[in-house]
Amino acid sequence: MSTHSKPSKNEEEFFARADAELRKQRRKRAIVEQLVALVPAGSASTRALVEEHVGREASIVRPSDRLQFTMIADQHDAYRAWKRVTVRIAEREYAMATKPGTVACGRVDPAAVLLGERLDVANGDVVVQLHCGNGLVGAVAWARGAARVLLADRNVLSVEAARRTLVENGVGNGEALPGQGALALPSGTQADVVAIRIPPERQSLQQLLWDAFHVLRVGGRCYIAGATNEGIRTAERTMDRLFGGGRLLGQDSGHRVTMATRRTVEPADRAAIDSPYLDADAFHEQVATMRGRPFTLCSRPGVFSWDHLDEATAILAETMLVHPGDSVLDLGCGAGALGTLAGTLSGAPVTMVDVDVEAVRSATRTAAAAGLSGARILASDVAGAVLGERFDVVVTNPPFHVGKMTDLDVPMQFIADAWTVLAPGGRLYLVANRTLPYERVIARWFGNLTTLHDGRRFKVLSAVR
Ligand SMILES: C[S@@+](CC[C@H](N)C(=O)[O-])C[C@H]1O[C@@H](n2cnc3c(N)ncnc32)[C@H](O)[C@@H]1O
């Protein structure tokens, strides 16, 4: 068991929140247990059914159960509860769906507001937004007369947020679709307007600009928005070269929005885009050695540590214990390094989940390259897709950023979900920057904690359920 020095004020606040969260989760679990006892015996999937509906609308349960399930949903932890916030754009109010873990983390993204303010939509336009986040721009486009709104994002939580935002604002012909760029759109989509809230990674942005150019009809308009410290000026220069010119439409507190018109069939300067990953099936491949064995890691731009094996991941790979036959969940799998190694060590089918569909596609490739059979790689918000299942081992290198913001709600939920999906006796292996305050949260959930590695920059924590 680790010892701890006196926590800072921030840590105290964090632990107070963690405590409150834990109390709520325990209450929820007690209700789940009561409900499981209420449902007739013989239904092996009862627990899965109950848990599947925790925090969601109870749409497929028997009417008599509806009240109880709704009660659980109401009491469910704050992490999975959706909220509706109102955002004012150009004298009109819009509803925006948000929850912990979504890009704007409950705040309103100034770049989305700028985009909304400057977006020019004609009656009947087809409007596409790539990297749509909470989907606010889709609601604005609809209110301004768009005939069809298509929103795409590689983050499945953003897709769900955008879907809810469309519904909340009564968008009659709108869809929110999972995927990076044009890959997410119905084939043959031709747009009058494409709006892009720029992503943080340069090659991902290049892909979105390239796709925007090709999805637009000649005469159509491309809008980009983002912060200066997120690279909006570089994005503007690339768009200028690709489209043959662009115009700054507005700027506010470090954020800018710029528009360019597609005037030609071919890009004005093809060399503006130098990414070799424009084809959705072009993966970066590298061989990394873990536990003395070579693995081909496949990944796409924007996936965590997509062009090298992350140092913390490598440490966890060398530290985690996976026995033959263990069922393993790689929580937040990225390109699938840990899950693929774990599947190789256990010889049993491994499960990997990630919120980013490009990570899911990458991990699927990585597992296939290692010849893993039966690997299951799913898009999921934390362990949401597998909450009804039980695993012998959970391995994780949890994220602590959403976009550019540090956000400890997500790693806290990683720990809570790890506890939920571990079978009794199951083991958690977690790697983190040594400054991150996870020890007490893990100890409170699991009642035990072992520090397996305590390095200069990273630590590996383990607990048994
Ligand atoms: C620090 S990275 C680790 C990736 C991989 N396990 C590795 O070690 O290379 C964290 C991963 O968590 C994923 N992630 C972020 N938020 C998530 C969420 N709400 N649910 C599931 N995965 C999430 C990110 O997409 C990212 O791939």
The ligand as an SDF file (V2000), in Angstrom:
LIG
                    3D

 27 29  0  0  0  0  0  0  0  0999 V2000
   -3.5690    7.9870  -22.8910 C   0  0  0  0  0  0  0  0  0  0  0  0
   -4.4530    7.2680  -24.2310 S   0  0  0  0  0  0  0  0  0  0  0  0
   -3.9210    5.5810  -24.1170 C   0  0  0  0  0  0  0  0  0  0  0  0
   -4.0830    4.7850  -25.3780 C   0  0  0  0  0  0  0  0  0  0  0  0
   -3.5010    3.3920  -25.3680 C   0  0  0  0  0  0  0  0  0  0  0  0
   -4.0580    2.5760  -24.3190 N   0  0  0  0  0  0  0  0  0  0  0  0
   -2.0020    3.4720  -25.2090 C   0  0  0  0  0  0  0  0  0  0  0  0
   -1.5440    3.2380  -24.0910 O   0  0  0  0  0  0  0  0  0  0  0  0
   -1.3150    3.7760  -26.1840 O   0  0  0  0  0  0  0  0  0  0  0  0
   -6.0950    7.2730  -23.6610 C   0  0  0  0  0  0  0  0  0  0  0  0
   -7.0970    6.7240  -24.6380 C   0  0  0  0  0  0  0  0  0  0  0  0
   -8.3900    6.8860  -24.0490 O   0  0  0  0  0  0  0  0  0  0  0  0
   -9.2880    7.2360  -25.0620 C   0  0  0  0  0  0  0  0  0  0  0  0
  -10.4350    7.9290  -24.4510 N   0  0  0  0  0  0  0  0  0  0  0  0
  -10.5700    9.2410  -24.1350 C   0  0  0  0  0  0  0  0  0  0  0  0
  -11.7780    9.4620  -23.5960 N   0  0  0  0  0  0  0  0  0  0  0  0
  -12.4210    8.2850  -23.5750 C   0  0  0  0  0  0  0  0  0  0  0  0
  -13.7100    7.8810  -23.1540 C   0  0  0  0  0  0  0  0  0  0  0  0
  -14.5690    8.7510  -22.6480 N   0  0  0  0  0  0  0  0  0  0  0  0
  -14.0540    6.5930  -23.3040 N   0  0  0  0  0  0  0  0  0  0  0  0
  -13.1820    5.6900  -23.8440 C   0  0  0  0  0  0  0  0  0  0  0  0
  -11.9570    6.0220  -24.2640 N   0  0  0  0  0  0  0  0  0  0  0  0
  -11.5800    7.2980  -24.1200 C   0  0  0  0  0  0  0  0  0  0  0  0
   -8.4990    8.1140  -26.0170 C   0  0  0  0  0  0  0  0  0  0  0  0
   -9.0980    8.1460  -27.2940 O   0  0  0  0  0  0  0  0  0  0  0  0
   -7.1430    7.4280  -25.9890 C   0  0  0  0  0  0  0  0  0  0  0  0
   -7.0330    6.5000  -27.0180 O   0  0  0  0  0  0  0  0  0  0  0  0
  1  2  1  0
  2  3  1  0
  2 10  1  0
  3  4  1  0
  4  5  1  0
  5  6  1  0
  5  7  1  0
  7  8  2  0
  7  9  1  0
 10 11  1  0
 11 12  1  0
 11 26  1  0
 12 13  1  0
 13 14  1  0
 13 24  1  0
 14 15  1  0
 14 23  1  0
 15 16  2  0
 16 17  1  0
 17 18  1  0
 17 23  2  0
 18 19  1  0
 18 20  2  0
 20 21  1  0
 21 22  2  0
 22 23  1  0
 24 25  1  0
 24 26  1  0
 26 27  1  0
M  CHG  2   2   1   9  -1
M  END
$$$$
